[in-house]
Amino acid sequence: MLYICIPTYNEGPTIGVLLWRIRKVFQGYSREYEIVVYDDGSTDGTRERLEPYAEIAPLTVLRSESRMGYAHALDRLCREVSRRTRYPRRDAMIVLQGDFTDQPEHLPELVKRFEGGADIVLTERAEADAPAAVRRLRMLAPWMVRFFVNTRGVTDPFSGFRLYRISLLRDLIKSFGEKPLVTSSGWAANVELLMNTAPLARRIESVSLAPRYDLRVRESRIRPVADAMALYRFAWGARGRRITLPTAEPRGRGLTPSAASPAANAAGTGTTDTSDGVGPVQAPDAALTSVSTRRRSRGGRSRRTGS
């Protein structure tokens, strides 16, 4: 099962068309799927526009009566798919923005890598004509984390368009308990979720995809200075931690998880490293190694909330 998770806030003009495009993708790319939308207290009719789609797509809508923020949306979506799944090692969560920036037609690129054995699939944003605010934050963001968090090998730790194997999220939830899985805002929330899940992964892959800012019907919500400061605060709290991609290994060969990564060892033995705490400070370092595994894809018919 693929859970397509969409955090939304006032995405009424685009959310209906986005659901239709997702449905169309899976009509031609037969996989079992569900769409889970988190509506973060929208006031523009997003909720009303979602209702008719429950009749034609496998759609679940989570709602908040007031705006709680992007970090809360990620936390709710992670916990919901972990609760719903019956086969956490076979199923995946894909986070997709609701404003047309992330293209549903790119979903098969992430799924292919997941079915090839990846536990996390990152997207690296290829060059695109981004709004001025996004371009400024892209310039500032690497400098905000560079001196505190080691992101060696991760070209774009800020992108939110990602796939996670749900068994990783379930282990993370067991470790965190009722504490929020993510506490930062904006792009920092994407870095934090990756940092918290990466130690549990045996294999991480990435794919370069071009976002489509030209298809948006609203202004960007990026605030370059405020979002850069959020990244700085996160990085300062996470200082000394790292996110590193596994080194490439030939197909069919694998390495056991590194002894330097207690969380990775816990994932490999089926146990959870409970030394993880809230947010970036208490969780263990993410020293990753690669284990090449192959997963057989599941067929079947399809059933379906920033930047």
Secondary structure, 3 states (H helix, E strand, C coil): CEEEEEEECCCHHHHHHHHHHHHHHHHHCCCCEEEEEEEECCCCCHHHHHHHHHHCCCEEEEEECCCCCHHHHHHHHHHHHHHHCCCCCCCEEEECCCCCCCCHHHHHHHHHHHHCCCCEEEEEECCCCCCHHHHHHHHHHHHHHCCCCECCCCCCCCCCCEEEEHHHHHHHHHHHCCCCCCCCCCHHHHHHHHHHHHHHCCCEEEEEECCCHHHCCCCCCCCHHHHHHHHHHHHHHCCCCEECCCCCCCCCCECCCCCCCHHHHHHHHCCCCCCCCCHHHHCCCECCCCECCCCCCCCCCCECCCC
